[in-house]
C-alpha cells in the first residue's frame, strides 16, 4: 500500500519518516501545522533564497575591481570615431593592446574592454537616426562571446531624454549592454546650440531604467553614462542622485583640447561630488578636415593621474 498517496497533504511531509509510530502521533502533525502557520508571509523558501543569492552575486558592481576601456563611434561612419574605422575583430585586437598598457598602471585593477556605439545620431533640426538593429546585434553578440561590454548612446535631439532612453531598453535583456545619454545633442540646432538635461531628468532616467530591470527580472546592475564638457549641459547638477540600487551613474568628461584644457574640464566635472563615478574621453586625430582632436593625446599614465581617478575611459 502506498501510504504517502493516501495521506492528507499535511501529512506528506512525514513520508520519509518510519511509518510507525510517527504517523499515528497526531501531536507531530499538529506541531508541524502550528509551525507552518506561525511563519511570517514574507519568509523565503529555500529556492527563493538560492535565487536571491544568485542575484546578489550578479549585482556586484562591475567597477568594484575593474576599470572599463572603450572604443567609441558609429559602426557605419568613419568620421564619428575609431569604432567605425575597423572591423570588430581588429578593434578587439587594438583594444587588447591598449588595455594591457592601462592594466600595467592600474594598481591591480583589471581592465574590461568595451565598444561604445552611437545608437541615436542627431540630424539637422534635431531629428534622430537610429542604428540598424542587425548592426548593433553583431557587436552585442561578439561582446557576449568575448567578454566585451557594449554601451549604446542616444544623442536625444529634439526629443524627450526619458523617451530616448526607453528606446534602448529592449537591449538591456543582453547582460553586457549599458546605456548612455549625450546632452550636448539635445537640441534642434546641432552644432549651433548646446543641449542639456537637468539633474531631475537624470534621476528620472535612472528610476525608469531601474524599474525596467526589476519588472523584467533582469539580473545585475547596469551603467548609465551622462556626458558633460560644458556647464550648460547639466542644469541643476547638484540634484542628480547616485544612490539607485541597480543603476551605476557614470559622469563622463567629454570635449577636445590640449592636456591642460582637458584637465580643467575634468576638474569642473569633479566638483560634482554627488556623481562620484567619473569617466574620461579622449579623441584621436583621425585626419578628418575640420574635426577636433586632442593634441597631444594624453598617455594612460596621465589619465590615471586625474583626480578623482576615472573608472570608465573611452577613445573616440
Backbone as CSV, one residue per row, in Angstrom:
resi,resn,N_x,N_y,N_z,CA_x,CA_y,CA_z,C_x,C_y,C_z
1,UNK,0.850,-1.195,0.000,0.000,0.000,0.000,0.883,1.242,0.000
2,UNK,0.485,2.229,-0.809,1.235,3.479,-0.862,0.637,4.439,0.151
3,UNK,1.239,4.465,1.346,0.692,5.296,2.416,0.753,6.777,2.061
4,UNK,1.847,7.216,1.379,2.004,8.634,1.077,0.870,9.139,0.225
5,UNK,0.433,8.348,-0.763,-0.623,8.811,-1.653,-1.970,8.827,-0.968
6,UNK,-2.132,8.069,0.131,-3.421,8.025,0.814,-3.514,9.026,1.951
7,UNK,-2.392,9.672,2.303,-2.394,10.599,3.415,-2.878,11.970,2.969
8,UNK,-3.459,12.748,3.885,-3.763,14.140,3.576,-2.478,14.897,3.262
9,UNK,-2.610,16.026,2.566,-1.440,16.802,2.153,-0.576,17.191,3.338
10,UNK,-1.208,17.503,4.449,-0.438,17.954,5.614,0.444,16.873,6.182
11,UNK,0.177,15.612,5.815,0.958,14.512,6.376,2.044,14.030,5.425
12,UNK,2.035,14.538,4.194,3.018,14.051,3.215,4.436,14.353,3.660
13,UNK,4.582,15.418,4.468,5.914,15.765,4.957,6.550,14.630,5.735
14,UNK,5.724,13.713,6.254,6.241,12.592,7.046,6.540,11.360,6.190
15,UNK,6.450,11.515,4.859,6.536,10.328,4.016,7.898,9.648,4.086
16,UNK,8.939,10.380,4.492,10.257,9.768,4.581,10.569,9.253,5.986
17,UNK,9.641,9.498,6.891,9.838,9.007,8.263,9.296,7.582,8.382
18,UNK,9.773,6.835,9.369,9.212,5.493,9.582,7.710,5.587,9.798
19,UNK,6.967,4.642,9.211,5.507,4.726,9.277,4.989,4.565,10.698
20,UNK,5.683,3.790,11.480,5.242,3.571,12.859,6.388,3.936,13.785
21,UNK,6.185,4.742,14.821,4.875,5.202,15.304,4.515,6.618,14.854
22,UNK,5.385,7.304,14.063,5.218,8.724,13.807,3.870,9.086,13.188
23,UNK,3.390,8.285,12.265,2.178,8.672,11.549,0.949,8.645,12.447
24,UNK,1.073,7.970,13.570,-0.072,7.901,14.466,-0.025,8.958,15.553
25,UNK,1.061,9.667,15.620,1.193,10.680,16.656,0.663,12.005,16.116
26,UNK,-0.576,12.273,16.382,-1.196,13.488,15.854,-0.536,14.746,16.380
27,UNK,0.120,14.655,17.535,0.815,15.833,18.046,1.899,16.287,17.074
28,UNK,2.551,15.319,16.457,3.600,15.645,15.490,3.032,16.468,14.355
29,UNK,1.877,16.023,13.829,1.238,16.725,12.719,0.755,18.091,13.177
30,UNK,0.154,18.153,14.320,-0.366,19.423,14.812,0.751,20.441,15.058
31,UNK,1.875,19.956,15.593,3.002,20.853,15.816,3.553,21.393,14.496
32,UNK,3.582,20.509,13.498,4.055,20.942,12.183,3.131,22.015,11.603
33,UNK,1.802,21.794,11.733,0.839,22.777,11.251,1.030,24.120,11.963
34,UNK,1.224,24.047,13.264,1.386,25.264,14.050,2.628,26.035,13.615
35,UNK,3.716,25.298,13.386,4.959,25.942,12.951,4.789,26.608,11.591
36,UNK,4.073,25.931,10.695,3.872,26.484,9.354,3.038,27.750,9.396
37,UNK,1.949,27.726,10.158,1.053,28.878,10.183,1.644,30.044,10.946
38,UNK,2.673,29.805,11.754,3.284,30.898,12.510,4.356,31.629,11.707
39,UNK,4.718,31.107,10.541,5.745,31.759,9.728,5.199,33.075,9.155
40,UNK,5.962,34.140,9.209,5.532,35.369,8.537,5.397,35.108,7.038
41,UNK,4.472,35.812,6.396,4.220,35.530,4.985,5.408,35.881,4.102
42,UNK,6.360,36.691,4.633,7.489,37.088,3.782,8.682,36.146,3.898
43,UNK,8.571,35.085,4.654,9.686,34.147,4.765,9.911,33.476,3.414
44,UNK,11.176,33.435,2.963,11.505,32.872,1.663,11.652,31.358,1.738
45,UNK,11.294,30.694,0.666,11.573,29.275,0.539,13.056,29.089,0.251
46,UNK,13.526,27.850,0.323,14.937,27.559,0.026,15.268,27.945,-1.414
47,UNK,14.328,27.678,-2.328,14.560,28.002,-3.734,14.656,29.515,-3.936
48,UNK,13.785,30.260,-3.238,13.819,31.715,-3.351,15.120,32.284,-2.790
49,UNK,15.571,31.739,-1.656,16.825,32.208,-1.073,17.997,31.944,-2.005
50,UNK,17.978,30.803,-2.670,19.046,30.477,-3.616,19.065,31.476,-4.765
51,UNK,17.879,31.835,-5.267,17.801,32.797,-6.365,18.253,34.179,-5.917
52,UNK,17.901,34.565,-4.689,18.330,35.858,-4.155,19.848,35.913,-4.064
53,UNK,20.460,34.815,-3.608,21.921,34.768,-3.529,22.555,34.952,-4.898
54,UNK,21.952,34.331,-5.918,22.471,34.491,-7.279,22.384,35.946,-7.720
55,UNK,21.234,36.572,-7.410,21.040,37.954,-7.802,22.065,38.860,-7.131
56,UNK,22.380,38.582,-5.854,23.364,39.402,-5.156,24.721,39.309,-5.819
57,UNK,25.080,38.105,-6.244,26.353,37.924,-6.941,26.346,38.721,-8.229
58,UNK,25.222,38.634,-8.968,25.139,39.316,-10.247,25.118,40.832,-10.100
59,UNK,24.736,41.323,-8.911,24.612,42.756,-8.732,25.878,43.386,-8.159
60,UNK,26.931,42.628,-7.974,28.198,43.207,-7.564,28.659,44.169,-8.656
61,UNK,29.058,45.360,-8.276,29.405,46.374,-9.256,30.573,45.928,-10.134
62,UNK,30.399,46.106,-11.427,31.484,45.841,-12.372,32.700,46.680,-12.017
63,UNK,32.444,47.885,-11.511,33.535,48.823,-11.258,34.187,48.641,-9.893
64,UNK,33.773,47.624,-9.147,34.355,47.403,-7.833,35.845,47.084,-7.932
65,UNK,36.203,46.212,-8.851,37.603,45.799,-9.002,38.121,45.971,-10.424
66,UNK,37.344,46.678,-11.247,37.701,46.796,-12.667,37.528,48.223,-13.160
67,UNK,38.327,48.591,-14.158,38.099,49.790,-14.942,37.604,49.358,-16.316
68,UNK,36.896,50.252,-17.003,36.363,49.956,-18.330,37.096,50.815,-19.358
69,UNK,37.528,50.178,-20.432,38.227,50.867,-21.519,37.455,50.623,-22.808
70,UNK,37.023,51.712,-23.465,36.107,51.580,-24.600,36.624,52.295,-25.836
71,UNK,36.263,51.740,-26.988,36.372,52.444,-28.266,34.990,52.962,-28.628
72,UNK,34.954,54.232,-29.065,33.696,54.950,-29.249,33.491,55.283,-30.725
73,UNK,32.229,55.273,-31.165,31.926,55.739,-32.509,30.652,55.140,-33.064
74,UNK,30.446,55.374,-34.348,29.296,54.828,-35.065,29.813,53.777,-36.040
75,UNK,29.280,52.570,-35.985,29.809,51.496,-36.834,29.762,51.794,-38.326
76,UNK,28.856,52.688,-38.741,28.691,52.947,-40.170,29.314,54.267,-40.615
77,UNK,30.096,54.895,-39.745,30.691,56.181,-40.090,32.170,56.220,-39.723
78,UNK,33.021,56.515,-40.698,34.450,56.672,-40.436,34.756,58.008,-39.776
79,UNK,33.800,58.933,-39.813,34.047,60.276,-39.305,33.526,60.502,-37.890
80,UNK,32.961,59.467,-37.275,32.371,59.634,-35.946,33.094,58.821,-34.883
81,UNK,34.346,58.511,-35.128,35.115,57.808,-34.105,35.814,56.575,-34.624
82,UNK,36.759,56.105,-33.840,37.591,54.986,-34.257,36.792,53.704,-34.439
83,UNK,35.682,53.575,-33.737,34.919,52.336,-33.821,34.410,52.080,-35.242
84,UNK,34.177,53.143,-36.023,33.691,52.975,-37.380,34.776,52.776,-38.417
85,UNK,36.034,52.656,-37.997,37.145,52.572,-38.948,37.787,51.195,-39.041
86,UNK,37.323,50.273,-38.224,37.944,48.952,-38.205,36.868,47.895,-38.015
87,UNK,37.207,46.673,-38.375,36.304,45.547,-38.118,36.221,45.285,-36.619
88,UNK,35.212,44.544,-36.234,35.062,44.202,-34.808,36.306,43.469,-34.316
89,UNK,36.795,42.548,-35.115,37.951,41.741,-34.695,39.199,42.607,-34.537
90,UNK,39.390,43.547,-35.464,40.562,44.416,-35.379,40.443,45.371,-34.192
91,UNK,39.244,45.871,-33.959,39.028,46.717,-32.781,39.364,45.964,-31.501
92,UNK,38.958,44.715,-31.447,39.235,43.886,-30.276,40.736,43.738,-30.074
93,UNK,41.464,43.475,-31.151,42.922,43.312,-31.035,43.584,44.609,-30.575
94,UNK,43.177,45.722,-31.168,43.764,47.012,-30.794,43.443,47.366,-29.344
95,UNK,42.216,47.103,-28.960,41.789,47.433,-27.595,42.515,46.556,-26.576
96,UNK,42.812,45.328,-26.945,43.546,44.433,-26.054,44.941,44.980,-25.773
97,UNK,45.593,45.513,-26.800,46.926,46.104,-26.626,46.855,47.326,-25.711
98,UNK,45.874,48.188,-25.961,45.730,49.387,-25.138,45.358,49.024,-23.699
99,UNK,44.517,48.018,-23.547,44.119,47.580,-22.202,45.321,47.099,-21.403
100,UNK,46.258,46.453,-22.060,47.462,45.978,-21.372,48.276,47.155,-20.841
101,UNK,48.322,48.254,-21.601,49.036,49.454,-21.140,48.375,49.999,-19.872
102,UNK,47.068,50.055,-19.871,46.358,50.564,-18.693,46.486,49.608,-17.513
103,UNK,46.382,48.327,-17.778,46.434,47.371,-16.673,47.793,47.385,-15.990
104,UNK,48.852,47.698,-16.741,50.184,47.784,-16.147,50.293,48.946,-15.161
105,UNK,49.363,49.908,-15.256,49.402,51.093,-14.402,48.246,51.154,-13.415
106,UNK,47.402,50.143,-13.428,46.117,50.232,-12.734,46.176,49.915,-11.249
107,UNK,47.317,49.494,-10.768,47.428,49.165,-9.345,46.685,47.911,-8.956
108,UNK,46.588,46.970,-9.873,45.949,45.687,-9.577,44.517,45.578,-10.067
109,UNK,43.929,46.663,-10.523,42.577,46.597,-11.068,42.618,46.026,-12.482
110,UNK,41.634,45.211,-12.797,41.538,44.627,-14.133,40.921,45.645,-15.089
111,UNK,41.182,45.448,-16.369,40.605,46.296,-17.411,39.600,45.469,-18.205
112,UNK,38.368,45.959,-18.265,37.327,45.323,-19.068,37.162,46.124,-20.349
113,UNK,37.205,45.445,-21.475,37.069,46.110,-22.769,35.595,46.397,-23.067
114,UNK,35.378,47.437,-23.885,34.006,47.805,-24.243,33.974,48.447,-25.622
115,UNK,32.853,48.277,-26.303,32.537,49.015,-27.520,31.426,49.994,-27.175
116,UNK,31.615,51.245,-27.548,30.686,52.316,-27.183,30.090,52.859,-28.482
117,UNK,28.837,52.467,-28.764,28.216,52.737,-30.046,27.212,53.876,-29.961
118,UNK,27.264,54.779,-30.927,26.243,55.805,-31.051,24.999,55.143,-31.636
119,UNK,23.959,55.076,-30.849,22.717,54.415,-31.255,21.752,55.392,-31.920
120,UNK,21.590,56.558,-31.293,20.722,57.593,-31.853,21.563,58.782,-32.248
121,UNK,21.654,59.072,-33.560,22.506,60.148,-34.074,21.650,61.353,-34.431
122,UNK,22.020,62.528,-33.904,21.246,63.727,-34.190,21.476,64.156,-35.640
123,UNK,20.394,64.563,-36.286,20.410,65.091,-37.651,20.011,66.558,-37.617
124,UNK,20.121,67.240,-38.742,19.668,68.633,-38.773,18.234,68.764,-38.260
125,UNK,17.987,69.865,-37.566,16.697,70.178,-36.961,16.315,69.211,-35.840
126,UNK,17.301,68.476,-35.331,17.083,67.642,-34.158,16.431,66.304,-34.407
127,UNK,16.274,65.915,-35.670,15.777,64.576,-35.946,16.847,63.555,-35.548
128,UNK,16.436,62.306,-35.372,17.357,61.266,-34.895,17.389,60.105,-35.886
129,UNK,18.598,59.700,-36.214,18.786,58.476,-36.992,19.170,57.342,-36.065
130,UNK,18.487,56.213,-36.179,18.690,55.077,-35.275,19.578,54.023,-35.938
131,UNK,20.540,53.535,-35.177,21.427,52.482,-35.654,20.638,51.227,-35.990
132,UNK,20.957,50.621,-37.116,20.251,49.413,-37.535,20.426,48.296,-36.506
133,UNK,19.315,47.591,-36.260,19.294,46.522,-35.265,20.329,45.443,-35.588
134,UNK,20.426,45.029,-36.837,21.335,43.938,-37.172,22.795,44.326,-36.961
135,UNK,23.114,45.598,-37.194,24.490,46.059,-36.955,24.784,46.037,-35.464
136,UNK,23.875,46.587,-34.669,24.076,46.597,-33.217,24.205,45.186,-32.665
137,UNK,23.394,44.269,-33.164,23.430,42.905,-32.656,24.759,42.217,-32.953
138,UNK,25.414,42.576,-34.041,26.730,41.981,-34.320,27.709,42.310,-33.198
139,UNK,27.659,43.540,-32.705,28.552,43.953,-31.624,28.143,43.310,-30.299
140,UNK,26.849,43.281,-30.030,26.376,42.672,-28.783,26.766,41.196,-28.727
141,UNK,26.526,40.472,-29.810,26.815,39.039,-29.821,28.312,38.780,-29.765
142,UNK,29.110,39.590,-30.459,30.566,39.436,-30.361,31.015,39.717,-28.925
143,UNK,30.433,40.744,-28.313,30.792,41.063,-26.940,30.451,39.957,-25.969
144,UNK,29.294,39.315,-26.158,28.902,38.207,-25.283,29.897,37.055,-25.378
145,UNK,30.410,36.809,-26.560,31.334,35.696,-26.760,32.747,36.018,-26.306
146,UNK,33.080,37.303,-26.208,34.465,37.685,-25.957,34.640,38.592,-24.734
147,UNK,33.659,38.577,-23.835,33.751,39.344,-22.580,33.997,40.828,-22.824
148,UNK,33.213,41.405,-23.719,33.302,42.829,-24.041,31.962,43.477,-23.742
149,UNK,31.999,44.580,-22.988,30.783,45.311,-22.697,30.352,46.132,-23.909
150,UNK,29.060,46.423,-23.993,28.514,47.253,-25.051,27.774,48.424,-24.412
151,UNK,28.173,49.641,-24.773,27.438,50.832,-24.392,26.710,51.346,-25.625
152,UNK,25.424,51.690,-25.472,24.710,52.309,-26.575,24.242,53.688,-26.125
153,UNK,24.539,54.680,-26.977,24.456,56.090,-26.616,23.422,56.791,-27.501
154,UNK,22.530,57.539,-26.873,21.494,58.271,-27.609,21.781,59.768,-27.507
155,UNK,21.757,60.453,-28.656,22.057,61.883,-28.673,20.813,62.761,-28.476
156,UNK,19.658,62.168,-28.359,18.401,62.795,-27.904,17.758,63.703,-28.958
157,UNK,18.520,64.676,-29.480,17.951,65.586,-30.464,16.812,66.413,-29.884
158,UNK,15.721,66.530,-30.632,14.590,67.352,-30.194,13.621,66.595,-29.285
159,UNK,13.989,65.382,-28.905,13.049,64.517,-28.203,13.291,64.516,-26.695
160,UNK,12.354,63.933,-25.978,12.455,63.836,-24.528,13.561,62.842,-24.153
161,UNK,14.431,63.184,-23.212,15.536,62.270,-22.880,15.070,60.939,-22.309
162,UNK,13.971,60.936,-21.565,13.478,59.686,-20.990,12.922,58.795,-22.087
163,UNK,12.166,59.370,-23.012,11.660,58.588,-24.139,12.811,58.045,-24.978
164,UNK,13.849,58.857,-25.156,15.019,58.406,-25.918,15.693,57.234,-25.226
165,UNK,15.829,57.328,-23.907,16.438,56.237,-23.144,15.612,54.963,-23.265
166,UNK,14.289,55.093,-23.183,13.417,53.924,-23.226,13.544,53.155,-24.541
167,UNK,13.866,53.852,-25.623,14.001,53.176,-26.915,15.125,52.140,-26.891
168,UNK,16.077,52.317,-25.957,17.206,51.390,-25.876,16.966,50.260,-24.878
169,UNK,15.886,50.331,-24.109,15.645,49.359,-23.048,15.620,47.908,-23.528
170,UNK,15.023,47.579,-24.687,14.997,46.160,-25.082,16.377,45.516,-25.134
171,UNK,17.413,46.304,-25.375,18.761,45.725,-25.452,19.336,45.408,-24.070
172,UNK,18.680,45.885,-23.008,19.123,45.528,-21.659,18.892,44.053,-21.351
173,UNK,18.124,43.374,-22.180,17.943,41.933,-21.995,19.240,41.171,-22.273
174,UNK,20.205,41.825,-22.886,21.536,41.238,-23.058,22.404,41.731,-21.901
175,UNK,23.007,40.830,-21.137,23.650,41.221,-19.871,24.881,42.090,-20.022
176,UNK,25.437,42.212,-21.232,26.633,43.037,-21.415,26.307,44.453,-21.886
177,UNK,25.022,44.822,-21.944,24.626,46.112,-22.505,24.395,47.152,-21.396
178,UNK,24.951,48.348,-21.627,24.771,49.506,-20.753,24.373,50.699,-21.620
179,UNK,23.848,51.752,-20.988,23.249,52.841,-21.746,23.940,54.174,-21.461
180,UNK,23.712,55.138,-22.381,24.307,56.470,-22.235,23.416,57.510,-22.905
181,UNK,23.460,58.722,-22.366,22.805,59.881,-22.953,23.840,60.987,-23.128
182,UNK,23.750,61.712,-24.259,24.699,62.790,-24.545,23.940,64.109,-24.650
183,UNK,23.861,64.862,-23.558,23.031,66.078,-23.526,23.450,67.145,-24.523
184,UNK,24.704,67.153,-24.976,25.150,68.153,-25.944,24.214,68.237,-27.142
185,UNK,23.685,67.066,-27.537,22.918,66.977,-28.774,21.410,66.997,-28.536
186,UNK,20.983,67.364,-27.335,19.546,67.531,-27.094,19.147,68.938,-27.574
187,UNK,19.015,69.064,-28.867,18.772,70.362,-29.471,18.196,70.177,-30.861
188,UNK,17.473,71.198,-31.331,17.027,71.166,-32.724,17.937,72.020,-33.612
189,UNK,19.068,72.459,-33.014,20.078,73.200,-33.778,21.459,72.630,-33.486
190,UNK,21.709,71.374,-33.889,23.014,70.771,-33.599,24.155,71.557,-34.230
191,UNK,25.263,71.612,-33.515,26.468,72.345,-33.894,26.291,73.858,-33.758
192,UNK,25.103,74.307,-33.333,24.845,75.726,-33.136,24.507,76.005,-31.673
193,UNK,23.600,75.214,-31.105,23.150,75.387,-29.725,23.456,74.127,-28.930
194,UNK,24.117,74.304,-27.772,24.363,73.173,-26.886,23.058,72.757,-26.213
195,UNK,22.827,71.451,-26.168,21.672,70.943,-25.453,21.975,70.717,-23.988
196,UNK,20.980,70.216,-23.262,21.166,69.994,-21.827,20.140,68.990,-21.310
197,UNK,20.450,68.425,-20.148,19.471,67.742,-19.308,19.555,68.378,-17.930
198,UNK,18.612,68.041,-17.079,18.638,68.548,-15.708,18.983,67.418,-14.745
199,UNK,19.371,67.806,-13.536,19.618,66.798,-12.515,18.394,65.950,-12.254
200,UNK,17.217,66.582,-12.284,15.973,65.843,-12.055,15.714,64.836,-13.178
201,UNK,16.035,65.216,-14.409,15.862,64.284,-15.528,16.825,63.108,-15.429
202,UNK,18.020,63.348,-14.932,18.968,62.252,-14.720,18.406,61.268,-13.699
203,UNK,17.800,61.787,-12.641,17.195,60.900,-11.636,16.033,60.113,-12.223
204,UNK,15.213,60.781,-12.996,14.074,60.093,-13.609,14.556,59.019,-14.575
205,UNK,15.613,59.323,-15.312,16.169,58.334,-16.232,16.638,57.092,-15.478
206,UNK,17.323,57.302,-14.359,17.790,56.164,-13.556,16.617,55.362,-13.009
207,UNK,15.574,56.071,-12.573,14.428,55.383,-11.982,13.714,54.512,-13.000
208,UNK,13.453,55.044,-14.197,12.728,54.244,-15.191,13.597,53.086,-15.690
209,UNK,14.888,53.296,-15.719,15.801,52.221,-16.130,15.831,51.117,-15.073
210,UNK,15.901,51.511,-13.801,15.886,50.529,-12.724,14.560,49.784,-12.693
211,UNK,13.461,50.501,-12.878,12.136,49.867,-12.890,12.056,48.824,-14.002
212,UNK,12.643,49.139,-15.146,12.598,48.194,-16.268,13.370,46.912,-15.928
213,UNK,14.524,47.062,-15.300,15.303,45.887,-14.914,14.515,45.001,-13.959
214,UNK,13.887,45.618,-12.986,13.138,44.866,-11.971,11.909,44.213,-12.583
215,UNK,11.152,44.970,-13.361,9.918,44.443,-13.947,10.173,43.288,-14.910
216,UNK,11.338,43.296,-15.532,11.662,42.246,-16.495,12.612,41.191,-15.927
217,UNK,12.844,41.261,-14.604,13.658,40.267,-13.912,15.041,40.125,-14.558
218,UNK,15.646,41.269,-14.878,16.970,41.275,-15.496,18.024,41.401,-14.405
219,UNK,18.954,40.478,-14.324,19.909,40.465,-13.211,20.995,41.519,-13.355
220,UNK,21.634,41.795,-12.245,22.811,42.639,-12.249,22.494,44.124,-12.255
221,UNK,23.553,44.921,-12.084,23.411,46.366,-12.200,23.853,46.783,-13.602
222,UNK,23.400,47.963,-14.017,23.795,48.496,-15.318,24.280,49.927,-15.140
223,UNK,25.193,50.307,-16.012,25.705,51.669,-16.000,24.851,52.570,-16.886
224,UNK,24.699,53.812,-16.460,24.104,54.869,-17.267,25.114,56.009,-17.301
225,UNK,25.641,56.301,-18.490,26.661,57.330,-18.651,25.993,58.629,-19.104
226,UNK,26.358,59.730,-18.454,25.915,61.056,-18.856,27.155,61.876,-19.214
227,UNK,27.171,62.421,-20.438,28.320,63.195,-20.910,28.185,64.666,-20.521
228,UNK,29.329,65.300,-20.249,29.347,66.735,-19.972,30.742,67.303,-20.209
229,UNK,30.814,68.443,-20.955,32.069,69.182,-21.047,31.830,70.686,-20.879
230,UNK,30.567,71.067,-20.677,30.202,72.470,-20.546,29.167,72.575,-19.430
231,UNK,29.236,73.651,-18.652,28.320,73.771,-17.505,26.864,73.787,-17.935
232,UNK,26.600,74.178,-19.173,25.226,74.247,-19.673,24.603,72.865,-19.809
233,UNK,25.413,71.856,-20.003,24.911,70.539,-20.405,24.146,69.813,-19.308
234,UNK,24.412,70.124,-18.033,23.620,69.558,-16.932,23.202,70.701,-16.032
235,UNK,21.940,71.068,-16.104,21.411,72.133,-15.266,20.924,71.559,-13.935
236,UNK,21.084,72.361,-12.888,20.746,71.910,-11.530,21.459,70.579,-11.238
237,UNK,22.737,70.556,-11.517,23.529,69.325,-11.433,23.554,68.740,-10.034
238,UNK,23.486,69.595,-9.026,23.546,69.110,-7.647,22.357,68.232,-7.274
239,UNK,21.292,68.289,-8.071,20.104,67.481,-7.759,20.256,66.025,-8.182
240,UNK,21.236,65.739,-9.020,21.403,64.360,-9.508,21.807,63.433,-8.366
241,UNK,21.189,62.263,-8.330,21.449,61.262,-7.301,22.258,60.104,-7.868
242,UNK,23.013,59.458,-6.975,23.811,58.290,-7.372,23.564,57.104,-6.456
243,UNK,22.373,57.031,-5.885,22.099,56.002,-4.872,21.046,55.006,-5.317
244,UNK,20.846,54.839,-6.608,19.927,53.817,-7.085,20.587,52.449,-6.941
245,UNK,19.804,51.448,-6.558,20.363,50.133,-6.264,20.903,49.422,-7.493
246,UNK,20.227,49.575,-8.614,20.565,48.774,-9.787,21.231,49.574,-10.902
247,UNK,21.353,50.890,-10.733,21.919,51.743,-11.768,23.186,52.397,-11.236
248,UNK,24.260,52.276,-11.994,25.518,52.919,-11.628,25.692,54.135,-12.533
249,UNK,25.480,55.320,-11.985,25.588,56.552,-12.752,27.048,56.901,-12.982
250,UNK,27.405,57.144,-14.239,28.787,57.460,-14.616,28.793,58.843,-15.264
251,UNK,29.606,59.734,-14.754,29.671,61.126,-15.191,30.913,61.302,-16.065
252,UNK,30.701,61.503,-17.367,31.815,61.496,-18.322,32.243,62.910,-18.704
253,UNK,33.539,63.182,-18.560,34.121,64.436,-19.035,34.443,64.298,-20.513
254,UNK,33.676,64.973,-21.326,33.799,64.924,-22.783,34.581,66.161,-23.238
255,UNK,34.816,66.302,-24.519,35.420,67.521,-25.035,36.869,67.355,-25.452
256,UNK,37.241,68.108,-26.487,38.574,68.025,-27.075,39.481,69.103,-26.487
257,UNK,40.803,68.992,-26.814,41.725,70.047,-26.413,43.087,69.525,-26.004
258,UNK,43.887,70.449,-25.528,45.208,70.101,-25.004,45.052,69.422,-23.657
259,UNK,46.098,68.774,-23.174,46.002,68.163,-21.841,45.580,69.145,-20.753
260,UNK,46.057,70.370,-20.808,45.683,71.341,-19.769,44.206,71.689,-19.861
261,UNK,43.679,71.831,-21.086,42.255,72.106,-21.259,41.405,70.939,-20.769
262,UNK,41.862,69.737,-21.069,41.082,68.560,-20.677,41.124,68.365,-19.172
263,UNK,42.255,68.661,-18.551,42.322,68.563,-17.094,41.381,69.575,-16.443
264,UNK,41.292,70.773,-17.022,40.399,71.787,-16.473,38.945,71.358,-16.609
265,UNK,38.600,70.781,-17.753,37.235,70.293,-17.966,36.912,69.168,-16.993
266,UNK,37.880,68.287,-16.781,37.675,67.179,-15.856,37.526,67.693,-14.429
267,UNK,38.317,68.693,-14.064,38.236,69.254,-12.711,36.858,69.886,-12.474
268,UNK,36.284,70.492,-13.516,34.944,71.069,-13.384,33.914,69.980,-13.126
269,UNK,34.059,68.847,-13.798,33.166,67.716,-13.538,33.401,67.126,-12.155
270,UNK,34.657,67.113,-11.726,35.000,66.511,-10.431,34.318,67.226,-9.277
271,UNK,33.955,68.484,-9.477,33.285,69.224,-8.405,31.880,68.688,-8.133
272,UNK,31.339,67.933,-9.058,30.028,67.303,-8.844,30.244,66.019,-8.056
273,UNK,30.466,66.166,-6.750,30.752,65.007,-5.907,29.517,64.137,-5.690
274,UNK,28.344,64.640,-6.046,27.133,63.824,-5.973,27.086,62.777,-7.079
275,UNK,27.985,62.905,-8.044,28.148,61.879,-9.092,29.598,61.405,-9.032
276,UNK,29.929,60.556,-8.067,31.338,60.267,-7.771,32.055,59.392,-8.793
277,UNK,31.321,58.631,-9.591,31.988,57.747,-10.559,32.227,58.523,-11.837
278,UNK,33.489,58.788,-12.129,33.855,59.648,-13.242,34.371,58.837,-14.435
279,UNK,34.208,59.460,-15.593,34.676,58.886,-16.854,35.432,59.960,-17.616
280,UNK,36.300,59.522,-18.515,37.143,60.456,-19.270,37.203,60.001,-20.725
281,UNK,37.031,60.976,-21.618,37.006,60.664,-23.046,38.165,61.352,-23.759
282,UNK,38.823,60.601,-24.634,39.941,61.112,-25.418,39.604,61.019,-26.908
283,UNK,40.211,61.913,-27.689,39.889,61.997,-29.103,41.156,61.808,-29.943
284,UNK,41.140,60.787,-30.791,42.238,60.562,-31.729,42.193,61.608,-32.854
285,UNK,43.350,61.877,-33.413,43.416,62.661,-34.646,43.224,61.686,-35.808
286,UNK,42.024,61.680,-36.365,41.694,60.761,-37.449,41.889,61.389,-38.825
287,UNK,42.446,62.615,-38.844,42.712,63.261,-40.125,41.468,63.739,-40.846
288,UNK,40.411,64.041,-40.106,39.163,64.484,-40.706,39.181,66.013,-40.781
289,UNK,39.054,66.592,-41.964,39.081,68.055,-42.078,38.019,68.716,-41.204
290,UNK,38.443,69.665,-40.389,37.521,70.410,-39.552,37.152,69.737,-38.247
291,UNK,37.536,68.490,-38.071,37.175,67.770,-36.838,38.206,68.042,-35.746
292,UNK,37.727,68.229,-34.530,38.622,68.464,-33.413,39.228,67.174,-32.881
293,UNK,40.343,67.304,-32.176,41.005,66.155,-31.585,41.892,66.639,-30.442
294,UNK,42.426,65.700,-29.678,43.320,66.038,-28.575,44.749,66.172,-29.096
295,UNK,45.396,67.259,-28.698,46.765,67.484,-29.159,47.604,68.074,-28.035
296,UNK,48.572,67.290,-27.483,48.795,65.875,-27.795,47.813,64.988,-27.031
297,UNK,47.727,63.738,-27.442,46.870,62.772,-26.759,47.489,62.422,-25.411
298,UNK,46.701,62.495,-24.362,47.222,62.152,-23.037,47.575,60.671,-22.966
299,UNK,48.590,60.330,-22.216,49.024,58.950,-22.060,48.174,58.255,-21.003
300,UNK,48.164,56.913,-20.987,47.455,56.209,-19.908,47.906,56.645,-18.519
301,UNK,49.183,56.888,-18.337,49.673,57.331,-17.022,49.062,58.692,-16.661
302,UNK,48.998,59.601,-17.622,48.415,60.916,-17.359,46.917,60.802,-17.062
303,UNK,46.249,59.901,-17.742,44.822,59.696,-17.490,44.603,59.218,-16.062
304,UNK,45.429,58.276,-15.634,45.271,57.742,-14.281,45.694,58.736,-13.202
305,UNK,46.383,59.785,-13.573,46.768,60.806,-12.597,45.668,61.840,-12.369
306,UNK,44.577,61.755,-13.139,43.453,62.648,-12.912,42.859,62.386,-11.528
307,UNK,42.318,63.432,-10.927,41.760,63.316,-9.584,40.327,63.846,-9.579
308,UNK,39.353,62.973,-9.240,39.499,61.543,-8.906,39.802,60.714,-10.145
309,UNK,40.346,59.570,-9.902,40.705,58.676,-10.994,39.448,58.232,-11.760
310,UNK,39.467,58.283,-13.080,38.296,57.823,-13.846,38.189,56.300,-13.858
311,UNK,36.960,55.825,-13.838,36.703,54.391,-13.868,36.348,53.895,-15.263
312,UNK,35.816,54.777,-16.105,35.452,54.431,-17.478,36.204,55.378,-18.402
313,UNK,37.035,54.821,-19.271,37.870,55.596,-20.177,37.497,55.224,-21.601
314,UNK,37.261,56.222,-22.423,36.865,55.928,-23.805,37.680,56.738,-24.790
315,UNK,37.889,56.148,-25.953,38.641,56.793,-27.036,37.746,56.904,-28.263
316,UNK,37.606,58.151,-28.748,36.892,58.369,-29.990,37.873,58.647,-31.122
